[in-house]
Amino acid sequence: MADRTITINGLSKTYSVTGWRVGWTISPPSLTGAIRKVHDFLTVGAAAPLQEAGSVALGLPEPYYATLAAGYQRRRDVLLEILARHHFTIYKPLGAYYIMTDIGVFGFADDVEFARYLVKEIGVAAVPGSSFYKTPGAGRTKLRFCFCKRDETLAEADRRLVRLVPAGVRVH
């Protein structure tokens, strides 16, 4: 497979610089020409200072990565517990810093309506799931939450979500 394998990577998630758009590809020489043409049509190139910073980041010692992964896993587990306790159906991620949930229990018409309600009435932001589907209707009962946040932010979301009540449940 080596003569047909293309590896694509970037700095965005690992180094918390999602707006930088610094990345690279590794591929056999027979494929690099096509990759360069596509790249040339889609982007001019990342700014030199961002590339320099990326070069330094790639040289960080191994403990950096172990600490980073442990921190993400801990925050993932915290948010999984928060969302489950507040009646979301959760799908445990294995390699992203987002948690996809099902929101059917809350009784809203769709994900966009519920996401707006969460922001306006509860004070918690999430991304409508329909934006991740080729056919938006397939994601109408899904919301995506991000856990690459400070501990204080996750705790505050937990506090605010107390006001969220599933459809058909009476609050006394």
VMD Tcl script that builds the backbone (N, CA, C; Angstrom):
set m [mol new atoms 516]
animate dup $m
set s [atomselect $m all]
$s set {name element resname resid chain x y z} {
  {N N MET 1 A 0.807 -1.198 0.000}
  {CA C MET 1 A 0.000 0.000 0.000}
  {C C MET 1 A 0.854 1.268 0.000}
  {N N ALA 2 A 2.137 1.165 0.268}
  {CA C ALA 2 A 2.968 2.361 0.378}
  {C C ALA 2 A 2.911 3.225 -0.874}
  {N N ASP 3 A 2.806 2.625 -2.048}
  {CA C ASP 3 A 2.775 3.416 -3.281}
  {C C ASP 3 A 1.420 4.070 -3.529}
  {N N ARG 4 A 0.414 3.783 -2.664}
  {CA C ARG 4 A -0.919 4.375 -2.819}
  {C C ARG 4 A -1.402 5.075 -1.551}
  {N N THR 5 A -0.523 5.253 -0.583}
  {CA C THR 5 A -0.926 5.816 0.705}
  {C C THR 5 A -0.557 7.291 0.794}
  {N N ILE 6 A -1.544 8.091 1.190}
  {CA C ILE 6 A -1.339 9.520 1.440}
  {C C ILE 6 A -1.690 9.770 2.904}
  {N N THR 7 A -0.772 10.375 3.635}
  {CA C THR 7 A -1.016 10.749 5.022}
  {C C THR 7 A -1.177 12.264 5.072}
  {N N ILE 8 A -2.255 12.699 5.686}
  {CA C ILE 8 A -2.528 14.126 5.822}
  {C C ILE 8 A -2.616 14.435 7.307}
  {N N ASN 9 A -1.945 15.489 7.745}
  {CA C ASN 9 A -1.948 15.852 9.155}
  {C C ASN 9 A -1.864 17.356 9.298}
  {N N GLY 10 A -2.094 17.833 10.508}
  {CA C GLY 10 A -2.038 19.265 10.761}
  {C C GLY 10 A -1.829 19.554 12.233}
  {N N LEU 11 A -1.593 20.813 12.523}
  {CA C LEU 11 A -1.321 21.253 13.886}
  {C C LEU 11 A -2.587 21.620 14.656}
  {N N SER 12 A -3.682 21.810 13.965}
  {CA C SER 12 A -4.881 22.412 14.539}
  {C C SER 12 A -5.300 21.872 15.891}
  {N N LYS 13 A -5.607 20.605 15.981}
  {CA C LYS 13 A -6.189 20.058 17.199}
  {C C LYS 13 A -5.120 19.782 18.269}
  {N N THR 14 A -4.028 19.160 17.883}
  {CA C THR 14 A -3.011 18.785 18.867}
  {C C THR 14 A -2.437 19.997 19.587}
  {N N TYR 15 A -2.288 21.098 18.883}
  {CA C TYR 15 A -1.654 22.268 19.481}
  {C C TYR 15 A -2.639 23.401 19.752}
  {N N SER 16 A -3.929 23.108 19.648}
  {CA C SER 16 A -4.982 24.084 19.951}
  {C C SER 16 A -4.833 25.371 19.141}
  {N N VAL 17 A -4.580 25.218 17.854}
  {CA C VAL 17 A -4.442 26.362 16.953}
  {C C VAL 17 A -5.309 26.150 15.707}
  {N N THR 18 A -6.607 25.914 15.933}
  {CA C THR 18 A -7.494 25.525 14.839}
  {C C THR 18 A -7.578 26.560 13.720}
  {N N GLY 19 A -7.349 27.803 13.997}
  {CA C GLY 19 A -7.419 28.821 12.956}
  {C C GLY 19 A -6.169 28.960 12.105}
  {N N TRP 20 A -5.097 28.328 12.481}
  {CA C TRP 20 A -3.837 28.497 11.768}
  {C C TRP 20 A -3.815 27.806 10.418}
  {N N ARG 21 A -4.453 26.681 10.302}
  {CA C ARG 21 A -4.492 25.923 9.042}
  {C C ARG 21 A -3.093 25.561 8.541}
  {N N VAL 22 A -2.265 25.056 9.446}
  {CA C VAL 22 A -0.932 24.593 9.082}
  {C C VAL 22 A -0.951 23.069 9.086}
  {N N GLY 23 A -0.580 22.479 7.969}
  {CA C GLY 23 A -0.587 21.031 7.877}
  {C C GLY 23 A 0.390 20.538 6.834}
  {N N TRP 24 A 0.373 19.235 6.599}
  {CA C TRP 24 A 1.301 18.633 5.651}
  {C C TRP 24 A 0.758 17.316 5.142}
  {N N THR 25 A 1.348 16.867 4.080}
  {CA C THR 25 A 1.038 15.541 3.544}
  {C C THR 25 A 2.334 14.770 3.347}
  {N N ILE 26 A 2.199 13.468 3.415}
  {CA C ILE 26 A 3.307 12.572 3.093}
  {C C ILE 26 A 2.740 11.576 2.087}
  {N N SER 27 A 3.401 11.488 0.963}
  {CA C SER 27 A 2.894 10.576 -0.065}
  {C C SER 27 A 4.031 10.145 -0.977}
  {N N PRO 28 A 3.771 9.132 -1.791}
  {CA C PRO 28 A 4.783 8.713 -2.759}
  {C C PRO 28 A 4.988 9.808 -3.817}
  {N N PRO 29 A 6.172 9.896 -4.378}
  {CA C PRO 29 A 6.464 10.920 -5.389}
  {C C PRO 29 A 5.470 10.921 -6.554}
  {N N SER 30 A 4.928 9.787 -6.891}
  {CA C SER 30 A 4.001 9.724 -8.025}
  {C C SER 30 A 2.695 10.470 -7.756}
  {N N LEU 31 A 2.402 10.775 -6.501}
  {CA C LEU 31 A 1.151 11.448 -6.154}
  {C C LEU 31 A 1.324 12.903 -5.736}
  {N N THR 32 A 2.552 13.317 -5.463}
  {CA C THR 32 A 2.746 14.673 -4.935}
  {C C THR 32 A 2.375 15.757 -5.940}
  {N N GLY 33 A 2.541 15.523 -7.217}
  {CA C GLY 33 A 2.186 16.536 -8.215}
  {C C GLY 33 A 0.714 16.901 -8.148}
  {N N ALA 34 A -0.136 15.907 -8.078}
  {CA C ALA 34 A -1.579 16.164 -7.993}
  {C C ALA 34 A -1.929 16.861 -6.685}
  {N N ILE 35 A -1.297 16.457 -5.608}
  {CA C ILE 35 A -1.557 17.089 -4.311}
  {C C ILE 35 A -1.159 18.557 -4.354}
  {N N ARG 36 A -0.015 18.850 -4.937}
  {CA C ARG 36 A 0.451 20.240 -5.034}
  {C C ARG 36 A -0.499 21.088 -5.877}
  {N N LYS 37 A -1.049 20.536 -6.945}
  {CA C LYS 37 A -1.993 21.279 -7.781}
  {C C LYS 37 A -3.264 21.611 -7.010}
  {N N VAL 38 A -3.791 20.636 -6.304}
  {CA C VAL 38 A -5.000 20.883 -5.506}
  {C C VAL 38 A -4.697 21.930 -4.439}
  {N N HIS 39 A -3.582 21.790 -3.764}
  {CA C HIS 39 A -3.197 22.744 -2.722}
  {C C HIS 39 A -3.084 24.148 -3.301}
  {N N ASP 40 A -2.475 24.267 -4.466}
  {CA C ASP 40 A -2.281 25.572 -5.089}
  {C C ASP 40 A -3.611 26.242 -5.416}
  {N N PHE 41 A -4.611 25.471 -5.797}
  {CA C PHE 41 A -5.916 26.036 -6.115}
  {C C PHE 41 A -6.741 26.368 -4.874}
  {N N LEU 42 A -6.479 25.687 -3.764}
  {CA C LEU 42 A -7.285 25.891 -2.565}
  {C C LEU 42 A -6.708 26.919 -1.598}
  {N N THR 43 A -5.399 27.045 -1.565}
  {CA C THR 43 A -4.776 27.951 -0.610}
  {C C THR 43 A -3.425 28.403 -1.141}
  {N N VAL 44 A -3.003 29.555 -0.694}
  {CA C VAL 44 A -1.697 30.046 -1.112}
  {C C VAL 44 A -0.614 29.460 -0.219}
  {N N GLY 45 A -0.868 29.424 1.081}
  {CA C GLY 45 A 0.100 28.866 2.020}
  {C C GLY 45 A -0.052 29.517 3.374}
  {N N ALA 46 A 0.386 28.820 4.377}
  {CA C ALA 46 A 0.325 29.351 5.740}
  {C C ALA 46 A 1.417 30.394 5.932}
  {N N ALA 47 A 1.135 31.377 6.766}
  {CA C ALA 47 A 2.109 32.436 7.051}
  {C C ALA 47 A 3.385 31.829 7.645}
  {N N ALA 48 A 4.523 32.386 7.258}
  {CA C ALA 48 A 5.821 31.860 7.702}
  {C C ALA 48 A 5.949 31.777 9.224}
  {N N PRO 49 A 5.507 32.790 10.000}
  {CA C PRO 49 A 5.638 32.661 11.457}
  {C C PRO 49 A 4.848 31.478 12.024}
  {N N LEU 50 A 3.717 31.158 11.411}
  {CA C LEU 50 A 2.928 30.019 11.871}
  {C C LEU 50 A 3.647 28.711 11.558}
  {N N GLN 51 A 4.301 28.665 10.403}
  {CA C GLN 51 A 5.072 27.475 10.052}
  {C C GLN 51 A 6.252 27.298 11.008}
  {N N GLU 52 A 6.903 28.400 11.364}
  {CA C GLU 52 A 8.028 28.349 12.303}
  {C C GLU 52 A 7.551 27.852 13.673}
  {N N ALA 53 A 6.415 28.375 14.141}
  {CA C ALA 53 A 5.869 27.931 15.425}
  {C C ALA 53 A 5.522 26.447 15.366}
  {N N GLY 54 A 4.978 26.005 14.236}
  {CA C GLY 54 A 4.661 24.589 14.066}
  {C C GLY 54 A 5.894 23.725 14.134}
  {N N SER 55 A 6.969 24.198 13.563}
  {CA C SER 55 A 8.227 23.453 13.595}
  {C C SER 55 A 8.711 23.278 15.032}
  {N N VAL 56 A 8.592 24.327 15.835}
  {CA C VAL 56 A 8.979 24.243 17.253}
  {C C VAL 56 A 8.050 23.263 17.978}
  {N N ALA 57 A 6.752 23.372 17.716}
  {CA C ALA 57 A 5.777 22.503 18.392}
  {C C ALA 57 A 6.047 21.029 18.101}
  {N N LEU 58 A 6.394 20.722 16.864}
  {CA C LEU 58 A 6.643 19.329 16.497}
  {C C LEU 58 A 7.858 18.746 17.219}
  {N N GLY 59 A 8.681 19.609 17.760}
  {CA C GLY 59 A 9.854 19.149 18.504}
  {C C GLY 59 A 9.622 19.014 20.003}
  {N N LEU 60 A 8.382 19.214 20.460}
  {CA C LEU 60 A 8.110 19.086 21.895}
  {C C LEU 60 A 8.372 17.654 22.359}
  {N N PRO 61 A 8.786 17.487 23.619}
  {CA C PRO 61 A 9.102 16.144 24.128}
  {C C PRO 61 A 7.846 15.288 24.319}
  {N N GLU 62 A 8.040 13.990 24.368}
  {CA C GLU 62 A 6.938 13.028 24.485}
  {C C GLU 62 A 5.994 13.298 25.654}
  {N N PRO 63 A 6.483 13.710 26.825}
  {CA C PRO 63 A 5.557 13.966 27.940}
  {C C PRO 63 A 4.469 14.999 27.610}
  {N N TYR 64 A 4.772 15.935 26.726}
  {CA C TYR 64 A 3.752 16.911 26.322}
  {C C TYR 64 A 2.514 16.192 25.786}
  {N N TYR 65 A 2.735 15.215 24.935}
  {CA C TYR 65 A 1.626 14.506 24.289}
  {C C TYR 65 A 0.858 13.619 25.271}
  {N N ALA 66 A 1.577 12.988 26.180}
  {CA C ALA 66 A 0.910 12.161 27.185}
  {C C ALA 66 A 0.040 13.031 28.095}
  {N N THR 67 A 0.552 14.179 28.503}
  {CA C THR 67 A -0.204 15.104 29.348}
  {C C THR 67 A -1.409 15.659 28.599}
  {N N LEU 68 A -1.219 16.012 27.348}
  {CA C LEU 68 A -2.315 16.533 26.525}
  {C C LEU 68 A -3.427 15.497 26.393}
  {N N ALA 69 A -3.059 14.272 26.056}
  {CA C ALA 69 A -4.055 13.204 25.874}
  {C C ALA 69 A -4.795 12.921 27.185}
  {N N ALA 70 A -4.076 12.882 28.292}
  {CA C ALA 70 A -4.712 12.618 29.591}
  {C C ALA 70 A -5.690 13.733 29.952}
  {N N GLY 71 A -5.322 14.961 29.667}
  {CA C GLY 71 A -6.209 16.092 29.948}
  {C C GLY 71 A -7.482 16.036 29.117}
  {N N TYR 72 A -7.336 15.721 27.842}
  {CA C TYR 72 A -8.522 15.596 26.980}
  {C C TYR 72 A -9.411 14.446 27.449}
  {N N GLN 73 A -8.808 13.324 27.791}
  {CA C GLN 73 A -9.607 12.185 28.232}
  {C C GLN 73 A -10.360 12.523 29.519}
  {N N ARG 74 A -9.699 13.206 30.440}
  {CA C ARG 74 A -10.351 13.586 31.698}
  {C C ARG 74 A -11.527 14.522 31.424}
  {N N ARG 75 A -11.320 15.543 30.590}
  {CA C ARG 75 A -12.409 16.483 30.285}
  {C C ARG 75 A -13.514 15.808 29.482}
  {N N ARG 76 A -13.149 14.881 28.620}
  {CA C ARG 76 A -14.170 14.111 27.887}
  {C C ARG 76 A -15.056 13.369 28.868}
  {N N ASP 77 A -14.437 12.682 29.814}
  {CA C ASP 77 A -15.192 11.896 30.787}
  {C C ASP 77 A -16.070 12.785 31.659}
  {N N VAL 78 A -15.575 13.964 32.002}
  {CA C VAL 78 A -16.368 14.912 32.792}
  {C C VAL 78 A -17.608 15.333 31.998}
  {N N LEU 79 A -17.420 15.707 30.738}
  {CA C LEU 79 A -18.568 16.163 29.948}
  {C C LEU 79 A -19.516 15.016 29.617}
  {N N LEU 80 A -18.998 13.820 29.396}
  {CA C LEU 80 A -19.883 12.671 29.185}
  {C C LEU 80 A -20.813 12.491 30.380}
  {N N GLU 81 A -20.251 12.574 31.570}
  {CA C GLU 81 A -21.048 12.404 32.790}
  {C C GLU 81 A -22.065 13.531 32.934}
  {N N ILE 82 A -21.656 14.755 32.662}
  {CA C ILE 82 A -22.568 15.904 32.757}
  {C C ILE 82 A -23.737 15.721 31.799}
  {N N LEU 83 A -23.446 15.425 30.556}
  {CA C LEU 83 A -24.508 15.298 29.554}
  {C C LEU 83 A -25.440 14.133 29.865}
  {N N ALA 84 A -24.901 13.019 30.302}
  {CA C ALA 84 A -25.738 11.865 30.649}
  {C C ALA 84 A -26.654 12.212 31.829}
  {N N ARG 85 A -26.120 12.887 32.816}
  {CA C ARG 85 A -26.907 13.258 33.990}
  {C C ARG 85 A -28.038 14.220 33.634}
  {N N HIS 86 A -27.832 15.000 32.569}
  {CA C HIS 86 A -28.852 15.960 32.134}
  {C C HIS 86 A -29.704 15.406 30.992}
  {N N HIS 87 A -29.769 14.085 30.889}
  {CA C HIS 87 A -30.710 13.359 30.032}
  {C C HIS 87 A -30.373 13.313 28.540}
  {N N PHE 88 A -29.172 13.681 28.147}
  {CA C PHE 88 A -28.766 13.520 26.757}
  {C C PHE 88 A -28.377 12.065 26.526}
  {N N THR 89 A -28.671 11.552 25.353}
  {CA C THR 89 A -28.106 10.276 24.931}
  {C C THR 89 A -26.745 10.617 24.360}
  {N N ILE 90 A -25.709 9.980 24.869}
  {CA C ILE 90 A -24.352 10.357 24.473}
  {C C ILE 90 A -23.685 9.256 23.666}
  {N N TYR 91 A -22.819 9.674 22.766}
  {CA C TYR 91 A -22.008 8.766 21.963}
  {C C TYR 91 A -20.557 9.079 22.296}
  {N N LYS 92 A -19.892 8.162 22.963}
  {CA C LYS 92 A -18.532 8.370 23.453}
  {C C LYS 92 A -17.552 8.461 22.285}
  {N N PRO 93 A -16.866 9.603 22.166}
  {CA C PRO 93 A -15.883 9.730 21.079}
  {C C PRO 93 A -14.601 8.978 21.406}
  {N N LEU 94 A -13.950 8.499 20.375}
  {CA C LEU 94 A -12.698 7.775 20.564}
  {C C LEU 94 A -11.484 8.542 20.049}
  {N N GLY 95 A -11.718 9.631 19.321}
  {CA C GLY 95 A -10.564 10.323 18.778}
  {C C GLY 95 A -10.793 11.782 18.436}
  {N N ALA 96 A -11.809 12.398 18.989}
  {CA C ALA 96 A -12.082 13.809 18.719}
  {C C ALA 96 A -12.330 14.509 20.042}
  {N N TYR 97 A -12.381 15.838 20.031}
  {CA C TYR 97 A -12.743 16.516 21.270}
  {C C TYR 97 A -14.153 17.078 21.216}
  {N N TYR 98 A -14.993 16.302 20.571}
  {CA C TYR 98 A -16.422 16.602 20.505}
  {C C TYR 98 A -17.205 15.382 20.963}
  {N N ILE 99 A -18.383 15.649 21.537}
  {CA C ILE 99 A -19.294 14.572 21.909}
  {C C ILE 99 A -20.591 14.789 21.148}
  {N N MET 100 A -20.984 13.804 20.387}
  {CA C MET 100 A -22.274 13.869 19.686}
  {C C MET 100 A -23.326 13.297 20.620}
  {N N THR 101 A -24.476 13.953 20.655}
  {CA C THR 101 A -25.574 13.528 21.516}
  {C C THR 101 A -26.857 13.406 20.711}
  {N N ASP 102 A -27.803 12.674 21.276}
  {CA C ASP 102 A -29.149 12.641 20.724}
  {C C ASP 102 A -30.036 13.436 21.670}
  {N N ILE 103 A -30.896 14.267 21.103}
  {CA C ILE 103 A -31.710 15.188 21.898}
  {C C ILE 103 A -33.199 14.886 21.804}
  {N N GLY 104 A -33.562 13.730 21.271}
  {CA C GLY 104 A -34.960 13.379 21.063}
  {C C GLY 104 A -35.815 13.490 22.310}
  {N N VAL 105 A -35.261 13.226 23.469}
  {CA C VAL 105 A -36.003 13.229 24.721}
  {C C VAL 105 A -36.503 14.626 25.109}
  {N N PHE 106 A -35.939 15.672 24.520}
  {CA C PHE 106 A -36.308 17.026 24.919}
  {C C PHE 106 A -37.524 17.576 24.172}
  {N N GLY 107 A -37.945 16.913 23.106}
  {CA C GLY 107 A -39.193 17.282 22.449}
  {C C GLY 107 A -39.164 18.500 21.547}
  {N N PHE 108 A -38.017 18.894 21.058}
  {CA C PHE 108 A -37.939 20.025 20.139}
  {C C PHE 108 A -38.127 19.549 18.707}
  {N N ALA 109 A -38.541 20.456 17.830}
  {CA C ALA 109 A -38.808 20.100 16.438}
  {C C ALA 109 A -37.549 19.607 15.727}
  {N N ASP 110 A -36.422 20.228 16.029}
  {CA C ASP 110 A -35.167 19.815 15.393}
  {C C ASP 110 A -33.973 20.352 16.167}
  {N N ASP 111 A -32.788 19.997 15.699}
  {CA C ASP 111 A -31.536 20.352 16.348}
  {C C ASP 111 A -31.266 21.852 16.359}
  {N N VAL 112 A -31.638 22.545 15.291}
  {CA C VAL 112 A -31.390 23.981 15.215}
  {C C VAL 112 A -32.245 24.709 16.254}
  {N N GLU 113 A -33.516 24.345 16.346}
  {CA C GLU 113 A -34.402 24.958 17.337}
  {C C GLU 113 A -33.863 24.714 18.750}
  {N N PHE 114 A -33.435 23.483 19.031}
  {CA C PHE 114 A -32.929 23.157 20.356}
  {C C PHE 114 A -31.614 23.879 20.650}
  {N N ALA 115 A -30.724 23.958 19.670}
  {CA C ALA 115 A -29.446 24.654 19.869}
  {C C ALA 115 A -29.688 26.130 20.192}
  {N N ARG 116 A -30.637 26.742 19.498}
  {CA C ARG 116 A -30.972 28.152 19.785}
  {C C ARG 116 A -31.551 28.300 21.182}
  {N N TYR 117 A -32.424 27.379 21.566}
  {CA C TYR 117 A -32.999 27.392 22.908}
  {C C TYR 117 A -31.892 27.282 23.967}
  {N N LEU 118 A -30.968 26.356 23.753}
  {CA C LEU 118 A -29.878 26.183 24.717}
  {C C LEU 118 A -29.088 27.474 24.914}
  {N N VAL 119 A -28.794 28.162 23.822}
  {CA C VAL 119 A -28.017 29.399 23.929}
  {C C VAL 119 A -28.833 30.495 24.618}
  {N N LYS 120 A -30.056 30.714 24.148}
  {CA C LYS 120 A -30.867 31.829 24.651}
  {C C LYS 120 A -31.387 31.614 26.068}
  {N N GLU 121 A -31.849 30.412 26.371}
  {CA C GLU 121 A -32.526 30.182 27.647}
  {C C GLU 121 A -31.653 29.516 28.707}
  {N N ILE 122 A -30.694 28.710 28.281}
  {CA C ILE 122 A -29.868 27.956 29.230}
  {C C ILE 122 A -28.465 28.555 29.340}
  {N N GLY 123 A -27.981 29.137 28.257}
  {CA C GLY 123 A -26.648 29.736 28.271}
  {C C GLY 123 A -25.531 28.755 27.973}
  {N N VAL 124 A -25.857 27.711 27.197}
  {CA C VAL 124 A -24.868 26.702 26.803}
  {C C VAL 124 A -24.923 26.573 25.283}
  {N N ALA 125 A -23.769 26.591 24.657}
  {CA C ALA 125 A -23.716 26.495 23.192}
  {C C ALA 125 A -23.344 25.093 22.734}
  {N N ALA 126 A -23.970 24.667 21.653}
  {CA C ALA 126 A -23.668 23.393 21.002}
  {C C ALA 126 A -23.908 23.595 19.507}
  {N N VAL 127 A -23.399 22.688 18.706}
  {CA C VAL 127 A -23.535 22.790 17.252}
  {C C VAL 127 A -24.627 21.824 16.789}
  {N N PRO 128 A -25.577 22.314 15.997}
  {CA C PRO 128 A -26.622 21.417 15.478}
  {C C PRO 128 A -26.014 20.250 14.706}
  {N N GLY 129 A -26.498 19.067 14.988}
  {CA C GLY 129 A -25.975 17.867 14.350}
  {C C GLY 129 A -26.227 17.797 12.865}
  {N N SER 130 A -27.293 18.438 12.403}
  {CA C SER 130 A -27.621 18.367 10.976}
  {C C SER 130 A -26.510 18.921 10.103}
  {N N SER 131 A -25.677 19.793 10.656}
  {CA C SER 131 A -24.597 20.374 9.851}
  {C C SER 131 A -23.497 19.371 9.525}
  {N N PHE 132 A -23.544 18.180 10.130}
  {CA C PHE 132 A -22.528 17.161 9.888}
  {C C PHE 132 A -23.009 16.021 9.002}
  {N N TYR 133 A -24.199 16.154 8.451}
  {CA C TYR 133 A -24.783 15.102 7.637}
  {C C TYR 133 A -24.984 15.575 6.208}
  {N N LYS 134 A -24.757 14.691 5.260}
  {CA C LYS 134 A -25.013 15.006 3.849}
  {C C LYS 134 A -26.485 15.361 3.671}
  {N N THR 135 A -27.353 14.589 4.319}
  {CA C THR 135 A -28.778 14.872 4.342}
  {C C THR 135 A -29.081 15.437 5.724}
  {N N PRO 136 A -29.262 16.759 5.859}
  {CA C PRO 136 A -29.418 17.374 7.179}
  {C C PRO 136 A -30.489 16.734 8.063}
  {N N GLY 137 A -31.547 16.222 7.479}
  {CA C GLY 137 A -32.604 15.591 8.270}
  {C C GLY 137 A -32.106 14.418 9.092}
  {N N ALA 138 A -31.044 13.777 8.639}
  {CA C ALA 138 A -30.497 12.628 9.372}
  {C C ALA 138 A -29.903 13.040 10.712}
  {N N GLY 139 A -29.567 14.321 10.863}
  {CA C GLY 139 A -28.982 14.791 12.121}
  {C C GLY 139 A -29.902 15.684 12.927}
  {N N ARG 140 A -31.176 15.682 12.598}
  {CA C ARG 140 A -32.097 16.624 13.242}
  {C C ARG 140 A -32.309 16.369 14.736}
  {N N THR 141 A -31.926 15.207 15.237}
  {CA C THR 141 A -32.037 14.945 16.680}
  {C C THR 141 A -30.659 14.870 17.333}
  {N N LYS 142 A -29.664 15.484 16.730}
  {CA C LYS 142 A -28.295 15.413 17.258}
  {C C LYS 142 A -27.759 16.816 17.570}
  {N N LEU 143 A -26.942 16.892 18.602}
  {CA C LEU 143 A -26.171 18.096 18.918}
  {C C LEU 143 A -24.752 17.668 19.235}
  {N N ARG 144 A -23.787 18.534 18.889}
  {CA C ARG 144 A -22.385 18.242 19.171}
  {C C ARG 144 A -21.863 19.235 20.209}
  {N N PHE 145 A -21.258 18.701 21.252}
  {CA C PHE 145 A -20.659 19.505 22.314}
  {C C PHE 145 A -19.147 19.330 22.284}
  {N N CYS 146 A -18.428 20.387 22.626}
  {CA C CYS 146 A -16.969 20.366 22.611}
  {C C CYS 146 A -16.451 20.307 24.049}
  {N N PHE 147 A -15.473 19.453 24.306}
  {CA C PHE 147 A -14.932 19.363 25.664}
  {C C PHE 147 A -13.515 19.904 25.803}
  {N N CYS 148 A -12.987 20.538 24.777}
  {CA C CYS 148 A -11.653 21.147 24.921}
  {C C CYS 148 A -11.831 22.544 25.540}
  {N N LYS 149 A -12.315 22.517 26.754}
  {CA C LYS 149 A -12.634 23.731 27.513}
  {C C LYS 149 A -11.949 23.676 28.868}
  {N N ARG 150 A -11.918 24.830 29.538}
  {CA C ARG 150 A -11.389 24.868 30.899}
  {C C ARG 150 A -12.346 24.127 31.829}
  {N N ASP 151 A -11.822 23.603 32.919}
  {CA C ASP 151 A -12.648 22.903 33.901}
  {C C ASP 151 A -13.784 23.796 34.398}
  {N N GLU 152 A -13.488 25.076 34.593}
  {CA C GLU 152 A -14.490 26.015 35.086}
  {C C GLU 152 A -15.646 26.157 34.091}
  {N N THR 153 A -15.338 26.113 32.816}
  {CA C THR 153 A -16.368 26.235 31.780}
  {C C THR 153 A -17.279 25.018 31.792}
  {N N LEU 154 A -16.694 23.833 31.917}
  {CA C LEU 154 A -17.502 22.612 31.987}
  {C C LEU 154 A -18.376 22.605 33.243}
  {N N ALA 155 A -17.831 23.055 34.364}
  {CA C ALA 155 A -18.608 23.108 35.607}
  {C C ALA 155 A -19.767 24.093 35.480}
  {N N GLU 156 A -19.535 25.201 34.820}
  {CA C GLU 156 A -20.595 26.192 34.630}
  {C C GLU 156 A -21.680 25.648 33.702}
  {N N ALA 157 A -21.297 24.932 32.672}
  {CA C ALA 157 A -22.293 24.305 31.788}
  {C C ALA 157 A -23.142 23.329 32.588}
  {N N ASP 158 A -22.528 22.569 33.457}
  {CA C ASP 158 A -23.252 21.625 34.308}
  {C C ASP 158 A -24.271 22.375 35.161}
  {N N ARG 159 A -23.848 23.457 35.777}
  {CA C ARG 159 A -24.730 24.253 36.622}
  {C C ARG 159 A -25.918 24.796 35.817}
  {N N ARG 160 A -25.663 25.263 34.618}
  {CA C ARG 160 A -26.728 25.844 33.796}
  {C C ARG 160 A -27.689 24.783 33.268}
  {N N LEU 161 A -27.179 23.612 32.938}
  {CA C LEU 161 A -28.023 22.556 32.370}
  {C C LEU 161 A -29.041 22.003 33.363}
  {N N VAL 162 A -28.917 22.344 34.626}
  {CA C VAL 162 A -29.902 21.920 35.624}
  {C C VAL 162 A -31.291 22.415 35.220}
  {N N ARG 163 A -31.364 23.565 34.558}
  {CA C ARG 163 A -32.658 24.144 34.147}
  {C C ARG 163 A -33.275 23.426 32.954}
  {N N LEU 164 A -32.548 22.528 32.339}
  {CA C LEU 164 A -33.027 21.805 31.161}
  {C C LEU 164 A -33.825 20.581 31.601}
  {N N VAL 165 A -35.063 20.481 31.115}
  {CA C VAL 165 A -35.937 19.389 31.534}
  {C C VAL 165 A -36.451 18.646 30.296}
  {N N PRO 166 A -36.359 17.325 30.286}
  {CA C PRO 166 A -36.885 16.561 29.147}
  {C C PRO 166 A -38.396 16.761 28.998}
  {N N ALA 167 A -38.883 16.613 27.774}
  {CA C ALA 167 A -40.310 16.752 27.493}
  {C C ALA 167 A -41.091 15.724 28.307}
  {N N GLY 168 A -42.232 16.155 28.819}
  {CA C GLY 168 A -43.099 15.237 29.551}
  {C C GLY 168 A -42.725 15.046 31.013}
  {N N VAL 169 A -41.665 15.705 31.492}
  {CA C VAL 169 A -41.251 15.581 32.894}
  {C C VAL 169 A -41.734 16.823 33.636}
  {N N ARG 170 A -42.421 16.615 34.741}
  {CA C ARG 170 A -42.930 17.733 35.538}
  {C C ARG 170 A -41.876 18.175 36.540}
  {N N VAL 171 A -41.752 19.487 36.678}
  {CA C VAL 171 A -40.824 20.056 37.663}
  {C C VAL 171 A -41.671 20.574 38.832}
  {N N HIS 172 A -41.331 20.143 40.038}
  {CA C HIS 172 A -42.107 20.561 41.214}
  {C C HIS 172 A -41.355 21.604 41.997}
}
mol reanalyze $m
mol bondsrecalc $m
mol representation Tube
mol addrep $m
